[in-house]
């Protein structure tokens, strides 16, 4: 059974995607950035963008009946790999004990030049 969860981002309708898709015990969270209905948050601050994104993803996971403990993989896209330590610091604050598989890659740009990082992930909840 497939369940789509929205987060009311304007981009969801423009691009036609869901913040979270849950099929059985598998949960996929779309690429998430530090933006809200008012625009980009924490301009020029990759650490706080990363923290905001992870908190935003945490809420999305909770809506789908999961938590960070269920995360098995994260994918991180940064526009400046030289700032990887700031992103890693935010990631570590959430995942220190969980230690999911992860990747961090540099990309030439994101959808808005003010966005410095985008994070997506996969979670698997225990079978009931």
DSSP file (Angstrom, degrees, kcal/mol; ACC not computed):
  #  RESIDUE AA STRUCTURE BP1 BP2  ACC     N-H-->O    O-->H-N    N-H-->O    O-->H-N    TCO  KAPPA ALPHA  PHI   PSI    X-CA   Y-CA   Z-CA
    1    1 A X              0   0    0      0, 0.0    23,-1.4     0, 0.0     2,-0.4   0.000 360.0 360.0 360.0 131.2    0.0    0.0    0.0
    2    2 A X  E     -A   23   0A   0     21,-0.2     2,-0.4    19,-0.0    21,-0.2  -0.833 360.0-176.4-102.2 132.5    1.4    3.4   -1.0
    3    3 A X  E     -A   22   0A   0     19,-2.6    19,-2.8    -2,-0.4     2,-0.4  -0.996  10.1-156.0-128.7 127.3    0.8    6.5    1.1
    4    4 A X  E     -A   21   0A   0     -2,-0.4     2,-0.4    17,-0.2    17,-0.2  -0.861   6.6-161.1-101.1 135.5    2.0   10.0    0.0
    5    5 A X  E     -A   20   0A   0     15,-2.9    15,-2.0    -2,-0.4    14,-1.0  -0.965   5.4-157.2-117.4 130.9    2.6   12.7    2.6
    6    6 A X        -     0   0    0     -2,-0.4    12,-0.1    12,-0.2    15,-0.0  -0.685  16.4-163.0-103.1 158.8    2.8   16.3    1.7
    7    7 A X        -     0   0    0     -2,-0.3    -1,-0.1     2,-0.1    11,-0.0   0.265  47.8-111.9-120.3   8.9    4.4   19.2    3.6
    8    8 A X        +     0   0    0      1,-0.2     2,-0.2     2,-0.1    -2,-0.0   0.709  60.6 158.1  66.7  23.4    2.6   22.0    1.8
    9    9 A X    >>  -     0   0    0      1,-0.1     3,-1.0    27,-0.0     4,-0.7  -0.554  48.8-130.7 -71.0 141.3    5.7   23.2    0.0
   10   10 A X  H 3> S+     0   0    0      1,-0.2     4,-1.6    -2,-0.2     3,-0.5   0.815 106.9  63.6 -62.3 -27.8    4.9   25.3   -3.1
   11   11 A X  H 3> S+     0   0    0      1,-0.2     4,-2.9     2,-0.2     5,-0.5   0.781  87.6  69.5 -68.4 -26.8    7.4   23.1   -4.9
   12   12 A X  H <>>S+     0   0    0     -3,-1.0     5,-1.6     1,-0.2     4,-1.3   0.895 107.1  36.9 -60.5 -40.2    5.3   19.9   -4.4
   13   13 A X  H  <5S+     0   0    0     -4,-0.7    -1,-0.2    -3,-0.5    -2,-0.2   0.872 117.1  51.7 -78.4 -37.9    2.6   21.2   -6.7
   14   14 A X  H  <5S+     0   0    0     -4,-1.6    -2,-0.2     1,-0.2    -3,-0.2   0.917 124.9  26.4 -64.6 -43.4    5.0   22.8   -9.2
   15   15 A X  H  <5S-     0   0    0     -4,-2.9    -1,-0.2    -5,-0.1    -2,-0.2   0.669 105.8-124.3 -94.6 -19.8    7.2   19.7   -9.6
   16   16 A X  T  <5 +     0   0    0     -4,-1.3     2,-0.3    -5,-0.5    -3,-0.2   0.985  62.5 124.5  70.8  65.5    4.5   17.1   -8.7
   17   17 A X      < -     0   0    0     -5,-1.6     2,-0.3    -6,-0.1    -1,-0.2  -0.919  53.9-123.7-142.8 170.0    6.1   15.2   -5.8
   18   18 A X        -     0   0    0     -2,-0.3    12,-0.3     1,-0.1   -12,-0.2  -0.890  17.2-132.6-114.2 147.7    5.5   14.3   -2.2
   19   19 A X  S    S+     0   0    0    -14,-1.0    11,-2.8    -2,-0.3     2,-0.4   0.911  96.2  16.9 -61.6 -41.9    7.7   15.1    0.7
   20   20 A X  E     -AB   5  29A   0    -15,-2.0   -15,-2.9     9,-0.2     2,-0.4  -0.994  63.1-166.8-135.6 139.0    7.4   11.4    1.8
   21   21 A X  E     -AB   4  28A   0      7,-2.3     7,-2.6    -2,-0.4     2,-0.5  -0.997  10.8-168.1-123.1 127.9    6.3    8.3    0.1
   22   22 A X  E     +AB   3  27A   0    -19,-2.8   -19,-2.6    -2,-0.4     2,-0.5  -0.969  10.6 175.7-119.6 123.9    5.7    5.2    2.3
   23   23 A X  E >   -AB   2  26A   0      3,-2.4     3,-2.1    -2,-0.5     2,-0.3  -0.951  68.2 -51.6-126.7 110.0    5.2    1.8    0.8
   24   24 A X  T 3  S-     0   0    0    -23,-1.4   101,-0.0    -2,-0.5   -21,-0.0  -0.479 123.3 -18.9  61.4-123.3    4.8   -0.9    3.4
   25   25 A X  T 3  S+     0   0    0     -2,-0.3   100,-2.5    -3,-0.1     2,-0.4   0.462 117.6  98.3 -93.7  -3.1    7.8   -0.5    5.8
   26   26 A X  E <   -BC  23 124A   0     -3,-2.1    -3,-2.4    98,-0.2     2,-0.4  -0.722  51.0-172.7 -91.7 133.3    9.9    1.6    3.4
   27   27 A X  E     -BC  22 123A   0     96,-3.0    96,-3.1    -2,-0.4     2,-0.5  -0.992   4.5-169.5-128.0 126.5    9.9    5.3    3.6
   28   28 A X  E     -BC  21 122A   0     -7,-2.6    -7,-2.3    -2,-0.4     2,-0.5  -0.965   7.2-157.9-114.2 129.4   11.6    7.7    1.1
   29   29 A X  E     -BC  20 121A   0     92,-3.0    92,-1.3    -2,-0.5    -9,-0.2  -0.933  20.7-125.5-108.6 125.6   12.0   11.4    1.9
   30   30 A X  E     -     0   0A   0    -11,-2.8    89,-0.1    -2,-0.5    91,-0.1  -0.124  45.3 -70.7 -61.8 160.6   12.4   13.7   -1.0
   31   31 A X  E     -     0   0A   0     89,-0.1     2,-0.4    87,-0.1    89,-0.3  -0.340  60.3-159.7 -52.3 129.3   15.3   16.1   -1.3
   32   32 A X  E     - C   0 119A   0     87,-2.5    87,-2.2    -3,-0.1     2,-0.2  -0.949  11.0-172.7-125.4 136.4   14.7   18.7    1.4
   33   33 A X        -     0   0    0     -2,-0.4     2,-1.7    85,-0.2    85,-0.1  -0.700  40.5 -94.3-121.8 173.8   16.2   22.2    1.6
   34   34 A X  S    S+     0   0    0     83,-0.5     7,-3.2    -2,-0.2     2,-0.3  -0.492  83.6 110.9 -89.0  65.9   16.1   25.1    4.1
   35   35 A X  E     +F   40   0B   0     -2,-1.7     5,-0.2     5,-0.3     2,-0.2  -0.971  38.4 178.4-136.3 153.7   13.2   26.9    2.7
   36   36 A X  E >   -F   39   0B   0      3,-2.3     3,-2.0    -2,-0.3   -26,-0.0  -0.683  57.7 -66.8-135.4-167.1    9.7   27.5    3.7
   37   37 A X  T 3  S+     0   0    0      1,-0.3     3,-0.1    -2,-0.2   -29,-0.0   0.663 132.7  52.5 -63.2 -14.0    6.7   29.4    2.3
   38   38 A X  T 3  S-     0   0    0      1,-0.4     2,-0.3     0, 0.0    -1,-0.3   0.447 117.6-103.1-100.1  -1.8    8.6   32.7    2.8
   39   39 A X  E <   -F   36   0B   0     -3,-2.0    -3,-2.3     2,-0.0    -1,-0.4  -0.802  67.3  -4.4 119.1-160.1   11.8   31.6    1.0
   40   40 A X  E     -F   35   0B   0     -2,-0.3     2,-0.3    -5,-0.2     3,-0.3  -0.511  59.7-150.9 -78.3 136.7   15.3   30.5    1.9
   41   41 A X        +     0   0    0     -7,-3.2     4,-0.2    -2,-0.2    -7,-0.1  -0.755  69.3  18.0-104.9 153.2   16.3   30.4    5.5
   42   42 A X  S >  S-     0   0    0     -2,-0.3     3,-1.8     1,-0.1     7,-0.2   0.920  79.5-153.6  56.6  51.9   19.8   30.9    7.0
   43   43 A X  T 3  S+     0   0    0     -3,-0.3    -1,-0.1     1,-0.3    72,-0.1  -0.298  75.6   7.2 -56.4 136.0   21.3   32.5    3.9
   44   44 A X  T 3  S+     0   0    0     70,-0.5     2,-0.3     1,-0.1    -1,-0.3   0.714 106.1 105.2  63.1  24.5   25.1   31.8    3.7
   45   45 A X    <>  +     0   0    0     -3,-1.8     4,-2.2    -4,-0.2     5,-0.2  -0.765  40.8 175.9-136.6  88.5   25.0   29.5    6.7
   46   46 A X  H  > S+     0   0    0     -2,-0.3     4,-2.2     1,-0.2     5,-0.1   0.816  79.4  56.3 -67.0 -31.7   25.3   25.8    5.7
   47   47 A X  H  > S+     0   0    0      2,-0.2     4,-2.5     1,-0.2    -1,-0.2   0.966 111.6  41.2 -64.5 -51.7   25.3   24.5    9.2
   48   48 A X  H  > S+     0   0    0      1,-0.2     4,-2.4     2,-0.2    -2,-0.2   0.831 112.9  54.7 -69.3 -30.5   22.0   26.1   10.2
   49   49 A X  H  X S+     0   0    0     -4,-2.2     4,-2.6    -7,-0.2    -1,-0.2   0.938 110.1  47.9 -62.2 -44.2   20.5   25.2    6.8
   50   50 A X  H  X S+     0   0    0     -4,-2.2     4,-2.4     2,-0.2    -2,-0.2   0.920 111.9  48.5 -62.5 -44.7   21.5   21.6    7.5
   51   51 A X  H  X S+     0   0    0     -4,-2.5     4,-2.3     2,-0.2     5,-0.2   0.935 112.3  48.9 -59.9 -47.3   20.0   21.6   11.0
   52   52 A X  H  X S+     0   0    0     -4,-2.4     4,-2.5     1,-0.2    -2,-0.2   0.925 110.9  50.6 -59.8 -45.5   16.8   23.2    9.7
   53   53 A X  H  X S+     0   0    0     -4,-2.6     4,-2.8     1,-0.2    -1,-0.2   0.931 110.0  49.3 -58.7 -47.1   16.5   20.5    7.0
   54   54 A X  H  X S+     0   0    0     -4,-2.4     4,-2.3     1,-0.2    -1,-0.2   0.883 111.8  48.2 -64.0 -38.0   17.1   17.7    9.4
   55   55 A X  H  X S+     0   0    0     -4,-2.3     4,-1.9     2,-0.2    -1,-0.2   0.895 111.6  50.7 -67.0 -38.9   14.4   19.0   11.8
   56   56 A X  H  X S+     0   0    0     -4,-2.5     4,-1.8     1,-0.2    -2,-0.2   0.910 111.9  47.3 -62.2 -43.5   12.0   19.4    8.8
   57   57 A X  H  X S+     0   0    0     -4,-2.8     4,-2.9     1,-0.2    -2,-0.2   0.884 106.5  58.3 -66.1 -38.7   12.7   15.9    7.8
   58   58 A X  H  X S+     0   0    0     -4,-2.3     4,-2.3     1,-0.2    -1,-0.2   0.907 106.7  47.8 -57.6 -42.6   12.2   14.7   11.4
   59   59 A X  H  X S+     0   0    0     -4,-1.9     4,-2.2     2,-0.2    -1,-0.2   0.905 111.3  50.8 -64.2 -41.3    8.7   16.1   11.3
   60   60 A X  H  X S+     0   0    0     -4,-1.8     4,-1.1     2,-0.2    -2,-0.2   0.907 110.0  49.8 -64.0 -41.3    8.0   14.5    8.0
   61   61 A X  H ><>S+     0   0    0     -4,-2.9     5,-2.8     1,-0.2     3,-0.6   0.928 109.0  51.9 -61.3 -44.9    9.2   11.1    9.3
   62   62 A X  H ><5S+     0   0    0     -4,-2.3     3,-1.7     1,-0.3    -2,-0.2   0.894 105.0  55.9 -59.4 -40.5    7.0   11.5   12.4
   63   63 A X  H 3<5S+     0   0    0     -4,-2.2    -1,-0.3     1,-0.3    -2,-0.2   0.807 108.7  48.8 -60.8 -28.6    4.0   12.1   10.1
   64   64 A X  T <<5S-     0   0    0     -4,-1.1    -1,-0.3    -3,-0.6    -2,-0.2   0.323 125.4-101.9 -94.3   7.5    4.7    8.8    8.4
   65   65 A X  T < 5S+     0   0    0     -3,-1.7    -3,-0.2     1,-0.3     2,-0.2   0.750  87.8 103.6  82.6  24.1    5.0    6.9   11.6
   66   66 A X      < -     0   0    0     -5,-2.8    -1,-0.3    -6,-0.1     2,-0.3  -0.719  49.3-156.6-128.4 178.0    8.8    6.8   11.7
   67   67 A X    >   -     0   0    0     -2,-0.2     3,-1.8    -3,-0.1     4,-0.3  -0.874  44.4 -87.0-144.6 177.3   11.7    8.5   13.5
   68   68 A X  G >  S+     0   0    0     -2,-0.3     3,-1.8     1,-0.3    26,-0.0   0.810 121.1  69.4 -59.5 -29.0   15.4    9.2   12.9
   69   69 A X  G 3  S+     0   0    0      1,-0.3    -1,-0.3    54,-0.0    -3,-0.0   0.737  95.8  55.1 -61.1 -21.4   16.1    5.8   14.5
   70   70 A X  G <  S+     0   0    0     -3,-1.8    54,-2.6    53,-0.1    -1,-0.3   0.496  80.6 115.6 -89.4  -5.0   14.5    4.2   11.4
   71   71 A X  E <   +D  123   0A   0     -3,-1.8    52,-0.3    -4,-0.3     3,-0.1  -0.484  32.0 170.8 -73.5 129.8   16.8    5.9    8.9
   72   72 A X  E     +     0   0A   0     50,-2.6    29,-2.1     1,-0.3     2,-0.3   0.588  65.3  20.4-111.3 -17.2   19.1    3.6    7.0
   73   73 A X  E     -De 122 101A   0     49,-1.7    49,-2.5    27,-0.2     2,-0.4  -0.973  55.3-168.4-155.7 137.6   20.6    6.0    4.4
   74   74 A X  E     -De 121 102A   0     27,-2.3    29,-1.1    -2,-0.3     2,-0.4  -0.945   6.5-160.4-121.3 149.5   21.1    9.7    4.0
   75   75 A X  E     -De 120 103A   0     45,-2.9    45,-2.3    -2,-0.4     2,-0.5  -0.996  10.5-167.3-129.1 125.6   22.1   11.5    0.8
   76   76 A X  E     -De 119 104A   0     27,-2.5    29,-2.6    -2,-0.4     2,-0.5  -0.952   6.3-167.7-122.2 128.6   23.6   15.0    1.1
   77   77 A X  E     -De 118 105A   0     41,-3.0    41,-2.2    -2,-0.5     2,-0.3  -0.967  11.7-178.3-116.5 123.3   24.2   17.4   -1.8
   78   78 A X  E     -De 117 106A   0     27,-2.7    29,-2.8    -2,-0.5     3,-0.2  -0.907  29.5-146.4-122.4 149.6   26.3   20.5   -1.1
   79   79 A X  S    S+     0   0    0     37,-2.0     2,-0.3    -2,-0.3    38,-0.1   0.575  97.3  35.0 -89.0  -9.9   27.2   23.4   -3.4
   80   80 A X    >   -     0   0    0     36,-0.4     3,-2.3     1,-0.1    -1,-0.3  -0.805  63.8-168.0-145.1  99.9   30.6   23.8   -1.7
   81   81 A X  G >  S+     0   0    0     -2,-0.3     3,-1.8     1,-0.3     4,-0.2   0.701  83.5  76.0 -63.6 -18.4   32.3   20.6   -0.6
   82   82 A X  G 3  S+     0   0    0      1,-0.3     3,-0.3     2,-0.1    -1,-0.3   0.679  92.1  55.4 -65.4 -15.6   34.8   22.7    1.4
   83   83 A X  G X> S+     0   0    0     -3,-2.3     4,-1.3     1,-0.2     3,-1.0   0.158  71.5 117.1 -99.1  17.7   32.1   23.3    3.9
   84   84 A X  H <>  +     0   0    0     -3,-1.8     4,-3.0     1,-0.3     5,-0.2   0.813  66.5  62.1 -57.5 -33.0   31.5   19.6    4.5
   85   85 A X  H 3> S+     0   0    0     -3,-0.3     4,-2.0     1,-0.2    -1,-0.3   0.856 101.6  51.2 -65.8 -33.8   32.5   19.7    8.1
   86   86 A X  H <> S+     0   0    0     -3,-1.0     4,-1.5     2,-0.2    -1,-0.2   0.890 113.2  45.1 -68.6 -38.8   29.7   22.1    9.0
   87   87 A X  H  X S+     0   0    0     -4,-1.3     4,-2.5     2,-0.2    -2,-0.2   0.918 112.1  52.1 -68.5 -43.6   27.2   19.7    7.3
   88   88 A X  H  X S+     0   0    0     -4,-3.0     4,-2.9     1,-0.2    -2,-0.2   0.873 105.1  56.6 -60.1 -37.8   28.8   16.7    9.0
   89   89 A X  H  X S+     0   0    0     -4,-2.0     4,-1.7     2,-0.2    -1,-0.2   0.932 110.0  43.7 -60.5 -46.6   28.5   18.5   12.4
   90   90 A X  H  X S+     0   0    0     -4,-1.5     4,-0.9     2,-0.2    -2,-0.2   0.911 114.5  50.2 -65.0 -42.2   24.7   18.9   11.9
   91   91 A X  H >X S+     0   0    0     -4,-2.5     4,-2.9     1,-0.2     3,-0.7   0.910 109.2  52.0 -61.3 -43.5   24.3   15.3   10.6
   92   92 A X  H 3X S+     0   0    0     -4,-2.9     4,-1.6     1,-0.2    -1,-0.2   0.850 100.4  62.1 -64.1 -35.4   26.3   13.9   13.6
   93   93 A X  H 3< S+     0   0    0     -4,-1.7    -1,-0.2     1,-0.2    -2,-0.2   0.815 117.3  29.9 -61.4 -30.0   24.1   15.8   16.1
   94   94 A X  H << S+     0   0    0     -4,-0.9     3,-0.3    -3,-0.7    -2,-0.2   0.849 130.8  33.1 -92.9 -42.4   21.1   13.7   14.8
   95   95 A X  H  X S+     0   0    0     -4,-2.9     4,-3.0     1,-0.2    -2,-0.2   0.217  75.3 115.0-108.3  13.8   22.7   10.5   13.7
   96   96 A X  T  < S+     0   0    0     -4,-1.6    -1,-0.2     1,-0.2    -3,-0.1   0.902  92.4  29.8 -53.7 -46.7   25.7    9.9   16.1
   97   97 A X  T  4 S+     0   0    0     -3,-0.3    -1,-0.2    -5,-0.1    -2,-0.1   0.687 123.4  50.1 -85.8 -19.0   24.2    6.8   17.6
   98   98 A X  T  4 S-     0   0    0     -4,-0.2    -2,-0.2    -3,-0.1    -1,-0.1   0.895  76.8-171.6 -88.2 -44.6   22.2    5.7   14.5
   99   99 A X     <  -     0   0    0     -4,-3.0    -3,-0.1    -7,-0.1     3,-0.1   0.938   9.7-169.1  50.8  64.6   25.0    5.9   11.9
  100  100 A X        -     0   0    0      1,-0.1   -27,-0.2    -5,-0.1   -28,-0.1  -0.312  34.7 -89.6 -70.9 163.2   23.1    5.4    8.7
  101  101 A X  E     +e   73   0A   0    -29,-2.1   -27,-2.3    -2,-0.0     2,-0.3  -0.460  61.1 178.8 -62.9 148.3   24.9    4.8    5.4
  102  102 A X  E     -e   74   0A   0    -29,-0.2     2,-0.3    -2,-0.1   -27,-0.2  -0.982  27.8-161.1-152.7 162.7   25.5    8.1    3.8
  103  103 A X  E     -e   75   0A   0    -29,-1.1   -27,-2.5    -2,-0.3     2,-0.4  -0.984   4.1-165.6-140.3 148.2   26.9   10.0    0.9
  104  104 A X  E     +e   76   0A   0     -2,-0.3     2,-0.3   -29,-0.2   -27,-0.2  -0.975  17.6 172.3-134.2 122.7   27.9   13.7    0.5
  105  105 A X  E     -e   77   0A   0    -29,-2.6   -27,-2.7    -2,-0.4     2,-0.4  -0.943  30.7-120.5-130.5 151.1   28.5   15.1   -3.0
  106  106 A X  E     -e   78   0A   0     -2,-0.3     2,-0.3   -29,-0.2   -27,-0.2  -0.744  28.4-169.4 -89.3 136.6   29.2   18.5   -4.4
  107  107 A X        -     0   0    0    -29,-2.8     3,-0.1    -2,-0.4   -26,-0.1  -0.862  31.2-120.6-120.2 158.1   26.7   19.8   -7.0
  108  108 A X  S    S-     0   0    0     -2,-0.3     2,-0.3     1,-0.2    -1,-0.1   0.848  85.2 -26.8 -70.6 -32.1   27.1   22.8   -9.2
  109  109 A X        -     0   0    0    -31,-0.1    -1,-0.2    -3,-0.0     2,-0.2  -0.978  53.1-130.3-169.6 164.9   23.9   24.4   -7.8
  110  110 A X        -     0   0    0      5,-0.3     5,-0.0    -2,-0.3     8,-0.0  -0.530  53.6 -79.0-111.5-175.0   20.5   23.8   -6.3
  111  111 A X  S    S+     0   0    0     -2,-0.2     2,-0.4     1,-0.1     3,-0.0   0.709 121.5  33.3 -64.4 -21.3   17.2   25.2   -7.4
  112  112 A X  S >  S-     0   0    0      3,-0.1     3,-2.1     1,-0.1    -2,-0.3  -1.000  79.2-133.6-134.5 132.8   17.9   28.6   -5.7
  113  113 A X  T 3  S+     0   0    0     -2,-0.4    -2,-0.1     1,-0.3    -1,-0.1   0.711 105.3  62.6 -60.2 -20.3   21.4   30.0   -5.4
  114  114 A X  T 3  S+     0   0    0    -71,-0.1   -70,-0.5   -70,-0.0     2,-0.4   0.663  84.0  92.6 -78.5 -16.2   20.8   30.8   -1.7
  115  115 A X    <   +     0   0    0     -3,-2.1    -5,-0.3     1,-0.1     3,-0.1  -0.672  47.9 175.3 -82.3 129.0   20.4   27.1   -1.0
  116  116 A X        +     0   0    0     -2,-0.4   -37,-2.0     1,-0.3   -36,-0.4   0.601  61.9  25.6-107.6 -17.9   23.7   25.5    0.1
  117  117 A X  E     - D   0  78A   0    -39,-0.2   -83,-0.5   -38,-0.1     2,-0.4  -0.998  52.1-169.4-151.6 145.8   22.6   22.0    1.0
  118  118 A X  E     - D   0  77A   0    -41,-2.2   -41,-3.0    -2,-0.3     2,-0.4  -0.998  12.5-166.3-136.5 136.9   19.9   19.5    0.2
  119  119 A X  E     +CD  32  76A   0    -87,-2.2   -87,-2.5    -2,-0.4     2,-0.3  -0.976   9.7 173.4-128.6 137.5   19.3   16.2    2.1
  120  120 A X  E     - D   0  75A   0    -45,-2.3   -45,-2.9    -2,-0.4     2,-0.3  -0.923  11.6-176.6-132.0 161.2   17.2   13.2    1.3
  121  121 A X  E     -CD  29  74A   0    -92,-1.3   -92,-3.0    -2,-0.3     2,-0.4  -0.982  23.4-133.1-156.0 167.9   16.9    9.9    3.0
  122  122 A X  E     -CD  28  73A   0    -49,-2.5   -50,-2.6    -2,-0.3   -49,-1.7  -0.977  23.0-176.0-123.6 137.2   15.5    6.4    3.3
  123  123 A X  E     -CD  27  71A   0    -96,-3.1   -96,-3.0    -2,-0.4     2,-0.4  -0.938  12.0-158.7-130.9 155.5   14.0    4.8    6.4
  124  124 A X  E     -C   26   0A   0    -54,-2.6     2,-0.2    -2,-0.3   -98,-0.2  -0.976  12.2-152.3-135.7 119.5   12.7    1.4    7.1
  125  125 A X        -     0   0    0   -100,-2.5     3,-0.1    -2,-0.4   -59,-0.1  -0.621  31.2 -95.4 -92.0 153.5   10.3    0.8   10.0
  126  126 A X        -     0   0    0     -2,-0.2     2,-0.2     1,-0.1    -1,-0.1  -0.343  43.8-106.2 -63.2 142.5   10.0   -2.4   11.9
  127  127 A X              0   0    0      1,-0.1    -1,-0.1    -3,-0.1    -3,-0.0  -0.475 360.0 360.0 -68.4 139.9    7.3   -4.8   10.7
  128  128 A X              0   0    0     -2,-0.2    -1,-0.1    -3,-0.1    -2,-0.1   0.465 360.0 360.0 -81.2 360.0    4.4   -5.0   13.0
